């Protein structure tokens, strides 16, 4: 039996009248992560642990984790208790609360950096990192790696992106990931003009198989950036605290000059952070950058509780074990049915794709739709996440549901899976 979404549709009709697209971001029609839309719910009514329920009462085992923020589990009691205790004292006040300092002290010690600056969204801190780099170096150009995503600010886009103009992007330089020779070449052509290189720890873009760095890649990038006075920025918005609690630069054996965090930083409470090395502290202090709610205290208390719990329970080990258990089970089921399922990326933040000779994603989308309609929430073209509340029992239930969805796919496409 598959789910129906009557109340979801009713709510979406209402939303479409007062909100552009009804819902936006990855959930909206421009993203293509939920196709066909009839297979997906649009609104959640509640969440607990690794599960959520939509407005029709349908239950889902969730592998999107609110697109990353749900790292411990929805409504984690320890995090919520810390947030509520701070709320009773005060949240957004004329002066910052002492928990601001405590949060910064704990975070910088954990990720091996010298200072922390807090904002609200991932794009806030990636933009600030660029501004600091340009101010410190006196240079304009930015090196990007193909397949990147660093937010929605104009500097992150291509000139053909709606709402973006050519002048916004004229200082972008674009090279392939894992290609040291391309990096050397672009630097040689733009000598003393490059402020920074910004990159995610590995390529986890949408609509593409995820790609891990080659052995020694980041060590060589670090060396080249240092030799050429280029600030190395790690965008750890998605990966942060999932590969390593000490930052993904540490995980890959280097030290970035600046590193950004957001999603998993506070288990869903709205805060982001830019952490950096001492030589950039003066620049960070000088560049004017602020926001109305950036020093609200409740998210800092939640973030502090989140980091302490992640460290206490050795969460990254759990993420990896659960991810491997899931991927192994799905690959085994797919192989038995002659389905070319490809899993890529890190097990804690994996990407799935059914290979299609036409390269049009149709078979993959069909399989994902059948999974969602049976209670496993995946999306078509985005990496997925494991949270600490995920259990072996939920993983095994997931494999069973996804296997049933594979059987439906095979029945509907007998010529493809012989």
N, C-alpha and C positions, 0 to 999 in steps of 0.2 A: 504494500500500500504506500502511495506517495502523498506528500503534503499538498494541501491547497492553501491559497493565500488571499482569501476574500477580504479580510480586514486590512491586510497589507495594501491591497490595491485601492481600497476605499481611502486609506490614509494618504497614499501617494497622489490620488486625484486632488485631495484637499491641499497637499503640499505644493503641487504644481501650480496652484493659483496664487501662492504667496511667496514661494522660494524658487529662484532660477533653477530649472531642470528638476525641481522637486527635491532631489538630493544631489550633492555635488562631490567633487573629488573622484576617488576610485569607484564610488557607487553610481556616478552619473553616466549619462549616455555617451559622453565624449571619451571615456576611458576604455570601454570594451572589456572590462574585467568580469562582467556578469552577463554572459550571453548564452542562451536566450534569457531575457529578463523574466520571462514567465516561470523560470525554474527557481528563482531566488526570492527570498523575503526582502522587504525594504526597511522595516522598522523592528527594533528589538524592544521587548517589554521589560526584561530583567536578565541578569547574568549572575552566575555563581561558579567559581572555580574555572574549569576549562569548558564550560557550557554556557549557552544563552538560549533564551526563548523569544520567539517573535510575537507580534501582536495577535496572531491567530492561535497562540499557545503551542506552536511547534517547537520541539527541542532540537538543538544542534550541538554536536561536538565541534568546538571551534578551533580551527587552525589558522585563523587570521589574527586573533588576539587583538582586535581593534586596530588592525594594521600595525601591530607591534607593541603598544603600550602595556597590554596585559601580560606581564612577565611572571608574576607570582600566582595569579588567579583573580578572577573578578571578585570584588568585595572581600579581599584578603583582610581578616580580622585585625591583624597586627598593624597593618598600614592604615586602615580606616580608624582604628583607635587613636593612633598618633595624630592623624589629621583632625579628628574631632576634639582631642584635648587642646590642640593649638587653636582651633576655631573658637573655643570658649575663652581663650585669652585675647585673641585678636587675629585678624587676617591681613587685610590691606589697610595699613595705618600710615600716618604721616611720616613715621620713622620706621626703618627696618627692625624686625624682631631679632633677638639674639640667636634664634635657630638658624638665621641666615649664615652667620659665622660658623656655627657648628656644622652645618651642611657643607659649606665650602671646605672646612678643615678635613672632614671625613672623605669627601670626594677627591680632593687633591692628593691625599695620602693613598687612597685606593688606586687611582689611575696614574700615580707617579708623575704629577705635574706640580707647578709652583703656585698657580692661582686659578680661580674659577670666577666666571661672570655668568649671571643667570638671566634668562629671558623666558619666553613662553613656548615658541614653536621652533622646530628644526631650522626653518628658513631664517629665523632671527639670528641664530648663532653662525650659520654658514655665511650669511651676509656680513656679520661683524668680523668674522675671520678674514674675509676678503678686504674689508676696510682697514683693518689693522695691518695686514700684509702690505697693502699699497702705501699706507702712511709711513710705515717703518722703512721700506725699501726705496720709496720715491719712484716706483715703477707702476705701470698700468696693466700689463698683460697677465693673463691667467691661463695655465695649462689645464685642460680637461682631458679625461680619458673616455673614448667612445663608449656609449651605453650608459653614461653617467646620469644621475639625478641628484641635485643638490637643493631642491626647492622650486618655488614658482616665481621668484624675483626675476625681473627682466635680464639681469646679468647671467642667469643660469640658462636662458633659453636660446633658441636659434631664431634668426631674423624672420622666418616664415611663421613663427608661433603667433596666433591671434593675440593682439594687444601689445606685441613687442615690435620695436623698430630696429632698423639696422644699426643705429648708433649705440643701442643698448648692448650689442653683441660684438662690436668691432674689435675688442681687445681679447677675444677668446681664441685660444690655440688648441687644436684638437688632434690627439694622437691615439693609436690603439693601446689597449691594456696589454701588459706583458711584453712590450716591445721596447727594449732599452735603446736600440739603434734609432728608433723614431724619436725618442726623448732627446738623445744627443743631437740629432739633426735639427729639431725645432729650437733647441737652445742656441745652437750655432747660428741659426738664421735670425735669432732675436736676441743677440748678445746684450746683456745689461738692460733689457727691457721687461723681463719677466719678474713679476712680484711673487707669484706663488704657483704651486701645483696643488690642486684639490682633488681628492679621490676617495672613494669608498674602499674599505679594506680588501674586498674582492668585488667582482662585477656581479651585482644582483639586480640588474635592470629588469624591466617588464618586457614580455614578449620574446625573451631570449634565454637560452640555457645559461645558468650562472657559471662563472669561471673563477676558479681559485688562482692565486698568484703562483707563478713558477718558482721553483726553489732559488733563493737568492735574489729574486726580483726586487723586493722592497729594500734589501740591503744596498743594492746598487743604486736604486732611486734615491735613497737617503744620502749616499755618498755624492752623487751628482748634484743634488740640490744644495748640499753644504758647500761644495766647491764653487758653485755659481751664485751664491747668495740668494737662493730661492727658498721662500718659506714653504715647508711641507705641511699641508693640512690634511688630516684624516677626518673624513666625514663618517662618524660612527653613530649616526642617527638611528639606523636600523640595527646594525650589528652590536652596538654597545651593550655590554653586560650579557651577551648571549654566547660569544666565543670565549671571552675572558672577562673576569671582573676587574681586571687591571687595564682595560682598554685593548682594542684590537691591534694597535701598534705594538703593544707588548706581546700579544699573541703571535704576531708575525716576526718578532725579534728585532724591532727597531724602536726609535723614539721619535714621534712626530713633534713638530714645533707647536702646532695647535691641534686640538681634537675636539670635535663637537659631539654632544650627547642630547638625546631627547626621549624618544619613545619609551624605553624600558626604565627610564631614570626614576620614575615615581609611581609606577603601577597604575597609570591612568590619570593621575593628578597633573595639572598642566604646568610643566616647568621644563626648560631646556638649559643646557650649560655649554659654555666654551671654556676649555681648560688649556693653559699654555705654559711655556717656559719663561724663566725670569727675564731673559733679554727682550721679551715682547711686552712685559708688564707696563712699562712706561707708555708705550704706544696705546695699549688697551685703556690706560687711564686718561689719555689725551683725546682720543677720538670721541666726539659727542654721540652718545647712543643710550637711549632710555625708552621706557614704555610705562603706561599707566599702571599696569598690574604686575610688573616684573618682580617686585619685591614683596608680593603677597606671601604671607608666612605659612599658610596651610600646606601648599604644595612642597615647601621646603621640609616641613615635618614629615610629610608622606614620603618624600624622597630619601630622607635620612633613614626612616624605618625600612624602606624598600632595600636600600643598599646593605644595611646591617643584616637583614634577613637573607638576602641573596648570598652574602658571604657566609653566614652561619650554616646554611643548609647545603652549601656547595652546589648551587643551582646549575651552573654551567655543565657539570658532570651529568646531572639529571636530564638537562635539555638534550645532550648528545646521545645518551642511552635511549631515551624515548624516540628521538628522531631516527636512530638506526633501527630500532625495533619496527617502527612504522614503515620506513623505506624498504627494509628487507622483506616485510610481509607483502607489501604492494608489488614489489618486483617479482616475487615468487608467484603470486596470483596472475600477474600479467604474462609471465613467461609460459605458464601452463596453458594460457589461452592464445598464445602467439600474438600478444599485443606488445608493440614496441614502446614500452614505457621507459622514459629517460628521467632519472632523478639527478639533480646537480646541485652544487653549492654545498654549504656546511649542513650537517644533519639537524642542527638546532634551528636552521633558517633555510629550509630546502625549497627547491623549485621542481615542479613536475611538468612533463610534457609527453603526450603520446605522439610519436613521430608519424607524419603523414606524407606520403609520397607527393601529394599536391602542395604541401607546405602552407596549407590554409587554415590550420588549427581546427577544422570542423570536427574531426573525430575526438580530439581532446575536449573541446567544448561540450560535445554530446555526453562524454563520460562524466565530466565534472557536474553537468546539470543533473544527471541521474544520481550522483552522490549526494548533492545538496537536497534534492527532493526526498531523500531517504534519511536525512539528518546528519550528514557530515558537511560542515561548512568549509568549502575550499573556493578559491576563485580561479579563473582561467589562466591569467597571464601575470601573476604576481608571485613573489616568493611567499612561503608560509612560515609560521612560527610555532614553536613549542613553548608552553608555559609550565611553571613548576607544579601547577595543580593537575597536569596531565598524568594519568596513571596507566600502568600496563593494561588494566581492564578496559579503559577507554580506547587505548591504542588497538587492542584486539577487536573490540566492537567496531572500530573504524575500518579495520582491514576487512571484516565480514561485510559491512555495508558497501565498501568500495568494490569488493569482489562481486557482490550481487549486481552492482552497477556495470561492472565489466561484462557480466553475462548478458545484460540487456544490450550493451553495445555490440557484442558479437552477434546476438540474434538479429539486431537491426541492420547489421552490415556483414552478412555471411560471406560476401565476396572478398572482403578485406582481411579476414582472419581465418584462413583455411589451414 
